[in-house]
Amino acid sequence: MKLLVNLVVMNMHDFDVILGMDWLASHHALVDFHDKMVKFQIPGTPEFSFRGTKTNTPPRVISAL
């Protein structure tokens, strides 16, 4: 299945793709942050999903005084 999306190339190294809430909603996406998975349940088509890799990198902390 092909899903069309307009992508904008940005100089960011920590992200592969950023998809907006409107795009995800229009494509019936469910985001499972714990398992790093996006599941698509588009009516009339077989369910499919994308799973990211799990890494054990320490969280980045931003602090301000």
Gaussian input, Z-matrix of N, CA and C with variables (Angstrom, degrees):
# hf/3-21g

backbone

0 1
 N
 C     1     B1
 C     2     B2     1     A1
 N     3     B3     2     A2     1     D1
 C     4     B4     3     A3     2     D2
 C     5     B5     4     A4     3     D3
 N     6     B6     5     A5     4     D4
 C     7     B7     6     A6     5     D5
 C     8     B8     7     A7     6     D6
 N     9     B9     8     A8     7     D7
 C    10    B10     9     A9     8     D8
 C    11    B11    10    A10     9     D9
 N    12    B12    11    A11    10    D10
 C    13    B13    12    A12    11    D11
 C    14    B14    13    A13    12    D12
 N    15    B15    14    A14    13    D13
 C    16    B16    15    A15    14    D14
 C    17    B17    16    A16    15    D15
 N    18    B18    17    A17    16    D16
 C    19    B19    18    A18    17    D17
 C    20    B20    19    A19    18    D18
 N    21    B21    20    A20    19    D19
 C    22    B22    21    A21    20    D20
 C    23    B23    22    A22    21    D21
 N    24    B24    23    A23    22    D22
 C    25    B25    24    A24    23    D23
 C    26    B26    25    A25    24    D24
 N    27    B27    26    A26    25    D25
 C    28    B28    27    A27    26    D26
 C    29    B29    28    A28    27    D27
 N    30    B30    29    A29    28    D28
 C    31    B31    30    A30    29    D29
 C    32    B32    31    A31    30    D30
 N    33    B33    32    A32    31    D31
 C    34    B34    33    A33    32    D32
 C    35    B35    34    A34    33    D33
 N    36    B36    35    A35    34    D34
 C    37    B37    36    A36    35    D35
 C    38    B38    37    A37    36    D36
 N    39    B39    38    A38    37    D37
 C    40    B40    39    A39    38    D38
 C    41    B41    40    A40    39    D39
 N    42    B42    41    A41    40    D40
 C    43    B43    42    A42    41    D41
 C    44    B44    43    A43    42    D42
 N    45    B45    44    A44    43    D43
 C    46    B46    45    A45    44    D44
 C    47    B47    46    A46    45    D45
 N    48    B48    47    A47    46    D46
 C    49    B49    48    A48    47    D47
 C    50    B50    49    A49    48    D48
 N    51    B51    50    A50    49    D49
 C    52    B52    51    A51    50    D50
 C    53    B53    52    A52    51    D51
 N    54    B54    53    A53    52    D52
 C    55    B55    54    A54    53    D53
 C    56    B56    55    A55    54    D54
 N    57    B57    56    A56    55    D55
 C    58    B58    57    A57    56    D56
 C    59    B59    58    A58    57    D57
 N    60    B60    59    A59    58    D58
 C    61    B61    60    A60    59    D59
 C    62    B62    61    A61    60    D60
 N    63    B63    62    A62    61    D61
 C    64    B64    63    A63    62    D62
 C    65    B65    64    A64    63    D63
 N    66    B66    65    A65    64    D64
 C    67    B67    66    A66    65    D65
 C    68    B68    67    A67    66    D66
 N    69    B69    68    A68    67    D67
 C    70    B70    69    A69    68    D68
 C    71    B71    70    A70    69    D69
 N    72    B72    71    A71    70    D70
 C    73    B73    72    A72    71    D71
 C    74    B74    73    A73    72    D72
 N    75    B75    74    A74    73    D73
 C    76    B76    75    A75    74    D74
 C    77    B77    76    A76    75    D75
 N    78    B78    77    A77    76    D76
 C    79    B79    78    A78    77    D77
 C    80    B80    79    A79    78    D78
 N    81    B81    80    A80    79    D79
 C    82    B82    81    A81    80    D80
 C    83    B83    82    A82    81    D81
 N    84    B84    83    A83    82    D82
 C    85    B85    84    A84    83    D83
 C    86    B86    85    A85    84    D84
 N    87    B87    86    A86    85    D85
 C    88    B88    87    A87    86    D86
 C    89    B89    88    A88    87    D87
 N    90    B90    89    A89    88    D88
 C    91    B91    90    A90    89    D89
 C    92    B92    91    A91    90    D90
 N    93    B93    92    A92    91    D91
 C    94    B94    93    A93    92    D92
 C    95    B95    94    A94    93    D93
 N    96    B96    95    A95    94    D94
 C    97    B97    96    A96    95    D95
 C    98    B98    97    A97    96    D96
 N    99    B99    98    A98    97    D97
 C   100   B100    99    A99    98    D98
 C   101   B101   100   A100    99    D99
 N   102   B102   101   A101   100   D100
 C   103   B103   102   A102   101   D101
 C   104   B104   103   A103   102   D102
 N   105   B105   104   A104   103   D103
 C   106   B106   105   A105   104   D104
 C   107   B107   106   A106   105   D105
 N   108   B108   107   A107   106   D106
 C   109   B109   108   A108   107   D107
 C   110   B110   109   A109   108   D108
 N   111   B111   110   A110   109   D109
 C   112   B112   111   A111   110   D110
 C   113   B113   112   A112   111   D111
 N   114   B114   113   A113   112   D112
 C   115   B115   114   A114   113   D113
 C   116   B116   115   A115   114   D114
 N   117   B117   116   A116   115   D115
 C   118   B118   117   A117   116   D116
 C   119   B119   118   A118   117   D117
 N   120   B120   119   A119   118   D118
 C   121   B121   120   A120   119   D119
 C   122   B122   121   A121   120   D120
 N   123   B123   122   A122   121   D121
 C   124   B124   123   A123   122   D122
 C   125   B125   124   A124   123   D123
 N   126   B126   125   A125   124   D124
 C   127   B127   126   A126   125   D125
 C   128   B128   127   A127   126   D126
 N   129   B129   128   A128   127   D127
 C   130   B130   129   A129   128   D128
 C   131   B131   130   A130   129   D129
 N   132   B132   131   A131   130   D130
 C   133   B133   132   A132   131   D131
 C   134   B134   133   A133   132   D132
 N   135   B135   134   A134   133   D133
 C   136   B136   135   A135   134   D134
 C   137   B137   136   A136   135   D135
 N   138   B138   137   A137   136   D136
 C   139   B139   138   A138   137   D137
 C   140   B140   139   A139   138   D138
 N   141   B141   140   A140   139   D139
 C   142   B142   141   A141   140   D140
 C   143   B143   142   A142   141   D141
 N   144   B144   143   A143   142   D142
 C   145   B145   144   A144   143   D143
 C   146   B146   145   A145   144   D144
 N   147   B147   146   A146   145   D145
 C   148   B148   147   A147   146   D146
 C   149   B149   148   A148   147   D147
 N   150   B150   149   A149   148   D148
 C   151   B151   150   A150   149   D149
 C   152   B152   151   A151   150   D150
 N   153   B153   152   A152   151   D151
 C   154   B154   153   A153   152   D152
 C   155   B155   154   A154   153   D153
 N   156   B156   155   A155   154   D154
 C   157   B157   156   A156   155   D155
 C   158   B158   157   A157   156   D156
 N   159   B159   158   A158   157   D157
 C   160   B160   159   A159   158   D158
 C   161   B161   160   A160   159   D159
 N   162   B162   161   A161   160   D160
 C   163   B163   162   A162   161   D161
 C   164   B164   163   A163   162   D162
 N   165   B165   164   A164   163   D163
 C   166   B166   165   A165   164   D164
 C   167   B167   166   A166   165   D165
 N   168   B168   167   A167   166   D166
 C   169   B169   168   A168   167   D167
 C   170   B170   169   A169   168   D168
 N   171   B171   170   A170   169   D169
 C   172   B172   171   A171   170   D170
 C   173   B173   172   A172   171   D171
 N   174   B174   173   A173   172   D172
 C   175   B175   174   A174   173   D173
 C   176   B176   175   A175   174   D174
 N   177   B177   176   A176   175   D175
 C   178   B178   177   A177   176   D176
 C   179   B179   178   A178   177   D177
 N   180   B180   179   A179   178   D178
 C   181   B181   180   A180   179   D179
 C   182   B182   181   A181   180   D180
 N   183   B183   182   A182   181   D181
 C   184   B184   183   A183   182   D182
 C   185   B185   184   A184   183   D183
 N   186   B186   185   A185   184   D184
 C   187   B187   186   A186   185   D185
 C   188   B188   187   A187   186   D186
 N   189   B189   188   A188   187   D187
 C   190   B190   189   A189   188   D188
 C   191   B191   190   A190   189   D189
 N   192   B192   191   A191   190   D190
 C   193   B193   192   A192   191   D191
 C   194   B194   193   A193   192   D192

   B1=1.4390
   B2=1.5238
   B3=1.3022
   B4=1.4570
   B5=1.5251
   B6=1.3254
   B7=1.4594
   B8=1.5162
   B9=1.3144
   B10=1.4556
   B11=1.5146
   B12=1.3272
   B13=1.4530
   B14=1.5268
   B15=1.3196
   B16=1.4626
   B17=1.5195
   B18=1.3228
   B19=1.4552
   B20=1.5165
   B21=1.3191
   B22=1.4605
   B23=1.5194
   B24=1.3270
   B25=1.4559
   B26=1.5204
   B27=1.3509
   B28=1.4620
   B29=1.5196
   B30=1.2940
   B31=1.4518
   B32=1.5357
   B33=1.3269
   B34=1.4613
   B35=1.5220
   B36=1.3186
   B37=1.4601
   B38=1.5201
   B39=1.3142
   B40=1.4549
   B41=1.5211
   B42=1.3274
   B43=1.4523
   B44=1.5247
   B45=1.3445
   B46=1.4614
   B47=1.5259
   B48=1.3439
   B49=1.4662
   B50=1.5222
   B51=1.3109
   B52=1.4580
   B53=1.5239
   B54=1.3257
   B55=1.4607
   B56=1.5198
   B57=1.3278
   B58=1.4591
   B59=1.5186
   B60=1.3240
   B61=1.4597
   B62=1.5340
   B63=1.3276
   B64=1.4658
   B65=1.5226
   B66=1.3425
   B67=1.4663
   B68=1.5232
   B69=1.3384
   B70=1.4623
   B71=1.5250
   B72=1.3213
   B73=1.4640
   B74=1.5254
   B75=1.3180
   B76=1.4703
   B77=1.5246
   B78=1.3438
   B79=1.4624
   B80=1.5297
   B81=1.3362
   B82=1.4711
   B83=1.5257
   B84=1.3224
   B85=1.4622
   B86=1.5246
   B87=1.3180
   B88=1.4601
   B89=1.5151
   B90=1.3215
   B91=1.4609
   B92=1.5269
   B93=1.3274
   B94=1.4647
   B95=1.5246
   B96=1.3195
   B97=1.4568
   B98=1.5256
   B99=1.3214
   B100=1.4629
   B101=1.5277
   B102=1.3238
   B103=1.4679
   B104=1.5235
   B105=1.3402
   B106=1.4649
   B107=1.5252
   B108=1.3295
   B109=1.4546
   B110=1.5244
   B111=1.3273
   B112=1.4640
   B113=1.5165
   B114=1.3284
   B115=1.4661
   B116=1.5222
   B117=1.3220
   B118=1.4573
   B119=1.5227
   B120=1.3468
   B121=1.4622
   B122=1.5207
   B123=1.3280
   B124=1.4600
   B125=1.5281
   B126=1.3370
   B127=1.4677
   B128=1.5297
   B129=1.3281
   B130=1.4578
   B131=1.5200
   B132=1.3319
   B133=1.4693
   B134=1.5337
   B135=1.3218
   B136=1.4610
   B137=1.5277
   B138=1.3217
   B139=1.4610
   B140=1.5281
   B141=1.3382
   B142=1.4587
   B143=1.5159
   B144=1.3418
   B145=1.4595
   B146=1.5175
   B147=1.3161
   B148=1.4575
   B149=1.5218
   B150=1.3189
   B151=1.4591
   B152=1.5226
   B153=1.3333
   B154=1.4571
   B155=1.5211
   B156=1.3029
   B157=1.4518
   B158=1.5168
   B159=1.3211
   B160=1.4630
   B161=1.5194
   B162=1.3070
   B163=1.4544
   B164=1.5153
   B165=1.2985
   B166=1.4578
   B167=1.5196
   B168=1.3281
   B169=1.4510
   B170=1.5145
   B171=1.3242
   B172=1.4596
   B173=1.5276
   B174=1.3282
   B175=1.4719
   B176=1.5197
   B177=1.3118
   B178=1.4585
   B179=1.5207
   B180=1.2821
   B181=1.4644
   B182=1.5215
   B183=1.3063
   B184=1.4610
   B185=1.5206
   B186=1.3008
   B187=1.4657
   B188=1.5181
   B189=1.2991
   B190=1.4697
   B191=1.5226
   B192=1.2890
   B193=1.4657
   B194=1.5061
   A1=109.12
   A2=116.94
   A3=122.25
   A4=108.92
   A5=115.45
   A6=121.82
   A7=107.15
   A8=116.87
   A9=120.93
   A10=110.76
   A11=115.55
   A12=121.56
   A13=108.41
   A14=117.22
   A15=121.53
   A16=107.58
   A17=117.09
   A18=121.31
   A19=110.79
   A20=115.69
   A21=123.29
   A22=107.16
   A23=117.76
   A24=121.75
   A25=109.16
   A26=115.49
   A27=121.20
   A28=108.55
   A29=116.63
   A30=121.87
   A31=109.00
   A32=115.94
   A33=122.42
   A34=107.53
   A35=116.59
   A36=119.62
   A37=113.58
   A38=119.45
   A39=121.56
   A40=113.93
   A41=118.39
   A42=121.42
   A43=109.80
   A44=115.96
   A45=120.19
   A46=109.84
   A47=115.48
   A48=121.85
   A49=107.80
   A50=116.44
   A51=121.53
   A52=106.98
   A53=116.68
   A54=121.83
   A55=108.28
   A56=116.46
   A57=121.32
   A58=112.92
   A59=115.30
   A60=121.72
   A61=111.48
   A62=117.25
   A63=119.88
   A64=110.99
   A65=116.96
   A66=121.03
   A67=109.89
   A68=116.80
   A69=120.54
   A70=111.20
   A71=116.94
   A72=120.26
   A73=111.76
   A74=117.41
   A75=120.02
   A76=112.32
   A77=116.96
   A78=121.31
   A79=111.91
   A80=116.49
   A81=123.80
   A82=111.76
   A83=116.10
   A84=121.10
   A85=111.21
   A86=115.37
   A87=122.76
   A88=107.13
   A89=117.60
   A90=121.77
   A91=108.82
   A92=115.89
   A93=122.58
   A94=106.74
   A95=116.41
   A96=121.13
   A97=112.13
   A98=117.04
   A99=120.34
   A100=111.19
   A101=117.20
   A102=121.27
   A103=113.10
   A104=117.27
   A105=122.32
   A106=111.12
   A107=115.38
   A108=120.80
   A109=110.08
   A110=116.05
   A111=122.61
   A112=106.54
   A113=115.89
   A114=121.76
   A115=108.42
   A116=116.46
   A117=122.34
   A118=108.78
   A119=115.75
   A120=122.25
   A121=108.89
   A122=115.18
   A123=121.64
   A124=108.72
   A125=117.94
   A126=119.94
   A127=111.91
   A128=115.75
   A129=121.45
   A130=114.64
   A131=118.04
   A132=120.96
   A133=108.94
   A134=117.45
   A135=119.59
   A136=110.64
   A137=116.46
   A138=121.95
   A139=109.61
   A140=116.72
   A141=120.72
   A142=108.66
   A143=115.69
   A144=119.19
   A145=111.19
   A146=114.36
   A147=123.42
   A148=107.03
   A149=115.99
   A150=120.50
   A151=109.20
   A152=116.16
   A153=121.99
   A154=110.32
   A155=115.54
   A156=119.72
   A157=109.33
   A158=115.26
   A159=120.02
   A160=108.66
   A161=115.61
   A162=120.55
   A163=108.76
   A164=116.51
   A165=121.39
   A166=110.54
   A167=115.77
   A168=119.73
   A169=109.17
   A170=117.48
   A171=119.13
   A172=110.59
   A173=117.35
   A174=119.24
   A175=110.99
   A176=115.09
   A177=120.61
   A178=108.10
   A179=115.94
   A180=121.03
   A181=109.22
   A182=115.46
   A183=121.68
   A184=106.56
   A185=115.96
   A186=118.81
   A187=109.30
   A188=114.26
   A189=120.20
   A190=107.96
   A191=115.19
   A192=120.12
   A193=110.11
   D1=140.36
   D2=177.29
   D3=-109.90
   D4=133.95
   D5=173.95
   D6=-117.53
   D7=125.61
   D8=-177.81
   D9=-85.29
   D10=138.61
   D11=178.83
   D12=-152.03
   D13=142.89
   D14=174.29
   D15=-92.95
   D16=119.11
   D17=-178.61
   D18=-106.02
   D19=144.24
   D20=176.60
   D21=-116.18
   D22=122.84
   D23=179.62
   D24=-75.72
   D25=128.65
   D26=179.83
   D27=-127.60
   D28=155.25
   D29=-179.81
   D30=-85.73
   D31=73.06
   D32=-179.98
   D33=-130.34
   D34=136.74
   D35=-175.11
   D36=-104.65
   D37=-15.32
   D38=-175.11
   D39=-94.83
   D40=-4.38
   D41=-176.87
   D42=-124.76
   D43=141.58
   D44=174.22
   D45=-86.10
   D46=-51.24
   D47=-179.21
   D48=-149.31
   D49=142.06
   D50=172.50
   D51=-116.18
   D52=120.32
   D53=178.65
   D54=-111.87
   D55=137.79
   D56=-177.43
   D57=-76.52
   D58=158.90
   D59=-179.70
   D60=-60.27
   D61=-39.11
   D62=-179.79
   D63=-63.91
   D64=-42.68
   D65=179.41
   D66=-64.36
   D67=-46.22
   D68=179.89
   D69=-61.58
   D70=-42.66
   D71=179.93
   D72=-65.44
   D73=-41.31
   D74=-178.95
   D75=-68.43
   D76=-19.01
   D77=177.62
   D78=-106.49
   D79=18.55
   D80=174.34
   D81=52.67
   D82=48.86
   D83=-178.15
   D84=-92.27
   D85=141.26
   D86=171.98
   D87=-115.69
   D88=126.39
   D89=-177.47
   D90=-103.89
   D91=121.84
   D92=176.68
   D93=-107.63
   D94=97.96
   D95=-174.98
   D96=-67.97
   D97=-36.31
   D98=-178.28
   D99=-62.65
   D100=-45.65
   D101=-179.22
   D102=-92.11
   D103=3.31
   D104=-179.08
   D105=51.80
   D106=55.98
   D107=-176.96
   D108=-135.83
   D109=142.64
   D110=172.29
   D111=-118.04
   D112=120.72
   D113=-178.23
   D114=-109.72
   D115=132.16
   D116=178.88
   D117=-107.67
   D118=126.05
   D119=178.72
   D120=-123.76
   D121=67.21
   D122=-177.36
   D123=-78.11
   D124=125.72
   D125=-179.44
   D126=-54.81
   D127=135.33
   D128=177.24
   D129=83.65
   D130=1.85
   D131=178.71
   D132=-130.31
   D133=155.18
   D134=176.96
   D135=-64.43
   D136=143.52
   D137=177.66
   D138=-66.03
   D139=141.27
   D140=175.08
   D141=-145.29
   D142=162.07
   D143=-176.54
   D144=-147.56
   D145=162.24
   D146=174.67
   D147=-123.70
   D148=132.84
   D149=-179.71
   D150=-120.18
   D151=131.07
   D152=176.57
   D153=-83.13
   D154=170.60
   D155=177.53
   D156=-87.20
   D157=142.84
   D158=178.04
   D159=-89.42
   D160=128.39
   D161=176.25
   D162=-124.75
   D163=152.03
   D164=179.42
   D165=-106.61
   D166=53.12
   D167=177.98
   D168=-82.70
   D169=144.17
   D170=179.12
   D171=-65.57
   D172=146.20
   D173=179.48
   D174=-66.90
   D175=146.58
   D176=175.73
   D177=-85.85
   D178=134.26
   D179=-176.63
   D180=-111.35
   D181=130.95
   D182=174.38
   D183=-114.59
   D184=124.26
   D185=179.02
   D186=-126.12
   D187=153.73
   D188=178.32
   D189=-143.20
   D190=147.12
   D191=177.11
   D192=-105.22

